[in-house]
Amino acid sequence: MRRWNGWGDEQFNLELPIQGRSFLVDRVGSGSPLSDVSLESVLAKVPETRLLADSTVDKLIDTNTEARVRHARGQSLPDWLAMRSGEFGVFPDGVACPESSLDVQKLLQYAQASDIELIPYGGGTSVAGHINPLASDKPVLTVDMGGMNRLIDLDRESQIATFGAGTPGPLVESQLRAHGYTLGHFPQSFELSTIGGWVASRSSGQQSLRYGRIEQLFAGGRVETLKGTLDLPTIPASSAGPDIREMILGSEGRIGLITEVKVRVSRLPEQESFHVVFFPDWDLARTACRKLVQNRTQLSMLRLSSAVETETQLALAGHPHLISMLEKVLSLRGSAEGKCMMTFGLTGSSRQCASAKQEAKRICSEYNGVYTGTRLGKKWAEKRFTMPYLREALWQMGYAVDTLETATDWDNVDNLLGLMEGSLRDGLQAREKSKNERAHVFTHLSHFYAQGCSIYTTYVFRVADSYEETLARWQHLKNTTSELIVRNRGTISHQHGVGKDHAPFLPVEKGELGMLAIRSLCATFDPEGILNPKTLVE
Amino acid sequence: MRRWNGWGDEQFNLELPIQGRSFLVDRVGSGSPLSDVSLESVLAKVPETRLLADSTVDKLIDTNTEARVRHARGQSLPDWLAMRSGEFGVFPDGVACPESSLDVQKLLQYAQASDIELIPYGGGTSVAGHINPLASDKPVLTVDMGGMNRLIDLDRESQIATFGAGTPGPLVESQLRAHGYTLGHFPQSFELSTIGGWVASRSSGQQSLRYGRIEQLFAGGRVETLKGTLDLPTIPASSAGPDIREMILGSEGRIGLITEVKVRVSRLPEQESFHVVFFPDWDLARTACRKLVQNRTQLSMLRLSSAVETETQLALAGHPHLISMLEKVLSLRGSAEGKCMMTFGLTGSSRQCASAKQEAKRICSEYNGVYTGTRLGKKWAEKRFTMPYLREALWQMGYAVDTLETATDWDNVDNLLGLMEGSLRDGLQAREKSKNERAHVFTHLSHFYAQGCSIYTTYVFRVADSYEETLARWQHLKNTTSELIVRNRGTISHQHGVGKDHAPFLPVEKGELGMLAIRSLCATFDPEGILNPKTLVE
């Protein structure tokens, strides 16, 4: 069963190897965990629902307390702290489970007639507060799209698949695979997040180099709004004015509820493999990545870990034999100290993969990269969706983990990365209450464009002796670093979306007139502001 | 000097070979040309300007009659008929020539204060009426962006170039080439159209397979609006809500005037070549194209001519020796009759080109394609921007030429193409006054996506014995076929934009709520509706 207060399935636990533990103790000190409250104690806190009975929708709505608890929070660190402490603050008044666009229309009519706020809910994997209800005079109804999880149509000639918006990643891929197709969209939340959520939050998958972001995959579909049904026709490309699809992408529930998603799918590839190259230092490694993507080498994924992330990953992975062997080889070639690990993926026909592999190896070796084959790449592929489980293991040891991510142009990558890492590493020391605390901070670049790349920074710090103080530490790091990002040419999010947590920083990025455009768009479709209020736009 | 009443430079004329003429006579009958009026007679018709002197902008504005004539029309067939007959109807009251964003701000303030309509003007190459002034109680000021035509900045690391919005294609490429870069955006209007116009009308270039459409190239920039300056930051990709760039792309002057355009540029490629393959029939040829693009073969361009276009091109090209040799070879392989010509481009590193060439040849041969090398491809490349000049030659012989273009999903390509060709070929016969007239109609597919492709249909018909009747014939063909397109899953334009000519058909494509979104966006930035009125949205 799904964990009610953390990531993924209760049955699945990831063990941190002993070397990993001592590595962390060495970096940030020994952790002492905060105690988790029980589900029962939280259930007892849930207030009466404020929803009144309505025969048109009663069958669709569940006001059971456990359903309301399970839909109250996402997966951000403050969400974890709320769930672990039991201090949820607000619960939705009910959870609706529509099974059709018609059901969703009924829910919208009901919400409008009864002045109820609606929050669309996909996999509940938001790390930016998208699905959290806020305190409100109006009742809040969370709409769980999970009942709409089928492949509705597959056009093999045009390679377009139509899905119910609530279809989670594994069901997207398994239903396509049965016909020989793949979508190829693999965000780290893949196990739980949904195709509708990907569109609503403009997500990006690990193999975006081949398949594109969700913007490139989203071909059209259906959105139910308070003004009626918005049908987005599938057209391969058009110069007929602004693209309405682009207004729905990233709309985060403010325009309407996405009920059907049409996506551009691909035939299952002939081949796929992941390869690892080590570089002697960051400069060479980053330049090699830039050259690969600006050269249009046909890779399907590319990821570059900083020296600290490389060291951390190898330590946490707990393969001492493999590592010592690797270090020996690398030290012979002068790249053991400060080494940076690059992983690249090859996907496609055997000719494409062979040609791209040669080209990638040639470019890497120009920057002194040491190619080590597919052994570590296989491990990455096996564990690609399990990293969130590590957070659970670290939590049990008294460590909080969070990530901040952005994207910026190449000329600004090192500058912004340095500012972010510095702000997170030293930020706790700026506060009197945590002046002796430090965070362990490491970064990878994982989405590459000719123009620039994403920056994905992880930080691990010890929980404080109370939930309140732990949250205050997080809030300090999050706020100061988010402000730095948008003041220094970064986007407030490359792949997590805006939600409620990033909304205060959006106006710096979009500017006054950009915000005017977004606000006017939301107000056009939802003048009363009952759809996912305070999300995207404060 | 630029032609005042047609395409391109007066010095440049394209001769139609004698075989081409007899080919056309055979298809639609012998043409007898309408007589063109002189520039002088048109100048005499231009009314007094209604613009009042204003010291803040007087230096920027030219009310000279010739300037007003030269900015009154684009390049659509009705524009040609207006210019050739002298029946312009409406002229702008003046032409402003700003040289900076500040100048544009002044013009906007002046327009708002004095209730004047503004029409942004790039290269004047619209074939959909974008820049045509309409009869209005308010004075109309056309803003020619041609003074802002410089490369302002080049960031080599991030591969981003900043241009003044009025920079025409040749100046974009020559200024980049001096530094070893290319934009790679080559619409057929390349000689005259501008980078700001490409963004405003969402254009696509002949090598979109490699470089992408303008949507993929447009990284950010500056838009002057009535509400202030909209700065679009360059960010490689983002999940931070709806993308404001996508609202400017295709906005056709309704939101503001684009003054600076930042684009994603590429290093000049190592290699480039164009190759021609003949297929025995349309089905095989179209399927080969679909397979090439769905297989992600790294081509830089792809174009497939229907059997009639293939025959027409070979006839109009006037290389009888080459053709008879070619037909001999093809007939040996069973593909002389009904043959379809495909041209594909290879651009990139020598390894990429070699690998893609092998893959392309393998896929083509699976569909019985006969590879003929680069000879015809070289001719295509040499003549790629001269086709509009052919229109002049045909006009002189009494033939009118126009094109209709769309894009649709693969499963609908043949259906829509058949409807369009039928409607254009037989449409004149439905009118009493032209029941004995037929049009010569042919098509190519020239922009390819995994999901579908563009359909570009050319039609040639004899001019009538008057301008009025010629216009009526065009209007009939245009309206009936445009209606067919949007009623049958096509976009009203894949690469020409909406303008005023396509605006009546946009609501079918976008739907009621799509139009609501676009209208609300325009009204947010221009509540009085003084920016390019009736364009995009009627």
Boltz contact constraints between the chains, C-beta under 6 A:
constraints:
  - contact:
      token1: [A, 155]
      token2: [B, 411]
      max_distance: 6.0
  - contact:
      token1: [A, 157]
      token2: [B, 410]
      max_distance: 6.0
  - contact:
      token1: [A, 157]
      token2: [B, 411]
      max_distance: 6.0
  - contact:
      token1: [A, 158]
      token2: [B, 409]
      max_distance: 6.0
  - contact:
      token1: [A, 158]
      token2: [B, 410]
      max_distance: 6.0
  - contact:
      token1: [A, 158]
      token2: [B, 411]
      max_distance: 6.0
  - contact:
      token1: [A, 158]
      token2: [B, 451]
      max_distance: 6.0
  - contact:
      token1: [A, 158]
      token2: [B, 452]
      max_distance: 6.0
  - contact:
      token1: [A, 159]
      token2: [B, 450]
      max_distance: 6.0
  - contact:
      token1: [A, 201]
      token2: [B, 239]
      max_distance: 6.0
  - contact:
      token1: [A, 202]
      token2: [B, 239]
      max_distance: 6.0
  - contact:
      token1: [A, 227]
      token2: [B, 513]
      max_distance: 6.0
  - contact:
      token1: [A, 230]
      token2: [B, 513]
      max_distance: 6.0
  - contact:
      token1: [A, 231]
      token2: [B, 511]
      max_distance: 6.0
  - contact:
      token1: [A, 234]
      token2: [B, 409]
      max_distance: 6.0
  - contact:
      token1: [A, 235]
      token2: [B, 407]
      max_distance: 6.0
  - contact:
      token1: [A, 235]
      token2: [B, 491]
      max_distance: 6.0
  - contact:
      token1: [A, 236]
      token2: [B, 407]
      max_distance: 6.0
  - contact:
      token1: [A, 236]
      token2: [B, 449]
      max_distance: 6.0
  - contact:
      token1: [A, 236]
      token2: [B, 451]
      max_distance: 6.0
  - contact:
      token1: [A, 236]
      token2: [B, 452]
      max_distance: 6.0
  - contact:
      token1: [A, 237]
      token2: [B, 407]
      max_distance: 6.0
  - contact:
      token1: [A, 238]
      token2: [B, 491]
      max_distance: 6.0
  - contact:
      token1: [A, 239]
      token2: [B, 201]
      max_distance: 6.0
  - contact:
      token1: [A, 239]
      token2: [B, 202]
      max_distance: 6.0
  - contact:
      token1: [A, 239]
      token2: [B, 493]
      max_distance: 6.0
  - contact:
      token1: [A, 239]
      token2: [B, 495]
      max_distance: 6.0
  - contact:
      token1: [A, 239]
      token2: [B, 497]
      max_distance: 6.0
  - contact:
      token1: [A, 240]
      token2: [B, 491]
      max_distance: 6.0
  - contact:
      token1: [A, 240]
      token2: [B, 492]
      max_distance: 6.0
  - contact:
      token1: [A, 240]
      token2: [B, 493]
      max_distance: 6.0
  - contact:
      token1: [A, 240]
      token2: [B, 498]
      max_distance: 6.0
  - contact:
      token1: [A, 240]
      token2: [B, 509]
      max_distance: 6.0
  - contact:
      token1: [A, 241]
      token2: [B, 250]
      max_distance: 6.0
  - contact:
      token1: [A, 241]
      token2: [B, 498]
      max_distance: 6.0
  - contact:
      token1: [A, 241]
      token2: [B, 518]
      max_distance: 6.0
  - contact:
      token1: [A, 241]
      token2: [B, 536]
      max_distance: 6.0
  - contact:
      token1: [A, 242]
      token2: [B, 247]
      max_distance: 6.0
  - contact:
      token1: [A, 242]
      token2: [B, 250]
      max_distance: 6.0
  - contact:
      token1: [A, 242]
      token2: [B, 518]
      max_distance: 6.0
  - contact:
      token1: [A, 243]
      token2: [B, 246]
      max_distance: 6.0
  - contact:
      token1: [A, 244]
      token2: [B, 514]
      max_distance: 6.0
  - contact:
      token1: [A, 244]
      token2: [B, 517]
      max_distance: 6.0
  - contact:
      token1: [A, 246]
      token2: [B, 243]
      max_distance: 6.0
  - contact:
      token1: [A, 246]
      token2: [B, 246]
      max_distance: 6.0
  - contact:
      token1: [A, 247]
      token2: [B, 242]
      max_distance: 6.0
  - contact:
      token1: [A, 247]
      token2: [B, 517]
      max_distance: 6.0
  - contact:
      token1: [A, 250]
      token2: [B, 241]
      max_distance: 6.0
  - contact:
      token1: [A, 250]
      token2: [B, 242]
      max_distance: 6.0
  - contact:
      token1: [A, 264]
      token2: [B, 450]
      max_distance: 6.0
  - contact:
      token1: [A, 264]
      token2: [B, 451]
      max_distance: 6.0
  - contact:
      token1: [A, 351]
      token2: [B, 359]
      max_distance: 6.0
  - contact:
      token1: [A, 355]
      token2: [B, 355]
      max_distance: 6.0
  - contact:
      token1: [A, 359]
      token2: [B, 351]
      max_distance: 6.0
  - contact:
      token1: [A, 407]
      token2: [B, 235]
      max_distance: 6.0
  - contact:
      token1: [A, 407]
      token2: [B, 236]
      max_distance: 6.0
  - contact:
      token1: [A, 407]
      token2: [B, 237]
      max_distance: 6.0
  - contact:
      token1: [A, 409]
      token2: [B, 158]
      max_distance: 6.0
  - contact:
      token1: [A, 409]
      token2: [B, 234]
      max_distance: 6.0
  - contact:
      token1: [A, 410]
      token2: [B, 157]
      max_distance: 6.0
  - contact:
      token1: [A, 410]
      token2: [B, 158]
      max_distance: 6.0
  - contact:
      token1: [A, 411]
      token2: [B, 155]
      max_distance: 6.0
  - contact:
      token1: [A, 411]
      token2: [B, 157]
      max_distance: 6.0
  - contact:
      token1: [A, 411]
      token2: [B, 158]
      max_distance: 6.0
  - contact:
      token1: [A, 449]
      token2: [B, 236]
      max_distance: 6.0
  - contact:
      token1: [A, 450]
      token2: [B, 159]
      max_distance: 6.0
  - contact:
      token1: [A, 450]
      token2: [B, 264]
      max_distance: 6.0
  - contact:
      token1: [A, 451]
      token2: [B, 158]
      max_distance: 6.0
  - contact:
      token1: [A, 451]
      token2: [B, 236]
      max_distance: 6.0
  - contact:
      token1: [A, 451]
      token2: [B, 264]
      max_distance: 6.0
  - contact:
      token1: [A, 452]
      token2: [B, 158]
      max_distance: 6.0
  - contact:
      token1: [A, 452]
      token2: [B, 236]
      max_distance: 6.0
  - contact:
      token1: [A, 491]
      token2: [B, 235]
      max_distance: 6.0
  - contact:
      token1: [A, 491]
      token2: [B, 238]
      max_distance: 6.0
  - contact:
      token1: [A, 491]
      token2: [B, 240]
      max_distance: 6.0
  - contact:
      token1: [A, 492]
      token2: [B, 240]
      max_distance: 6.0
  - contact:
      token1: [A, 493]
      token2: [B, 239]
      max_distance: 6.0
  - contact:
      token1: [A, 493]
      token2: [B, 240]
      max_distance: 6.0
  - contact:
      token1: [A, 494]
      token2: [B, 238]
      max_distance: 6.0
  - contact:
      token1: [A, 495]
      token2: [B, 239]
      max_distance: 6.0
  - contact:
      token1: [A, 497]
      token2: [B, 239]
      max_distance: 6.0
  - contact:
      token1: [A, 498]
      token2: [B, 240]
      max_distance: 6.0
  - contact:
      token1: [A, 498]
      token2: [B, 241]
      max_distance: 6.0
  - contact:
      token1: [A, 509]
      token2: [B, 240]
      max_distance: 6.0
  - contact:
      token1: [A, 511]
      token2: [B, 231]
      max_distance: 6.0
  - contact:
      token1: [A, 513]
      token2: [B, 227]
      max_distance: 6.0
  - contact:
      token1: [A, 513]
      token2: [B, 230]
      max_distance: 6.0
  - contact:
      token1: [A, 514]
      token2: [B, 244]
      max_distance: 6.0
  - contact:
      token1: [A, 517]
      token2: [B, 244]
      max_distance: 6.0
  - contact:
      token1: [A, 517]
      token2: [B, 247]
      max_distance: 6.0
  - contact:
      token1: [A, 518]
      token2: [B, 241]
      max_distance: 6.0
  - contact:
      token1: [A, 518]
      token2: [B, 242]
      max_distance: 6.0
  - contact:
      token1: [A, 520]
      token2: [B, 520]
      max_distance: 6.0
  - contact:
      token1: [A, 520]
      token2: [B, 524]
      max_distance: 6.0
  - contact:
      token1: [A, 524]
      token2: [B, 520]
      max_distance: 6.0
  - contact:
      token1: [A, 536]
      token2: [B, 241]
      max_distance: 6.0
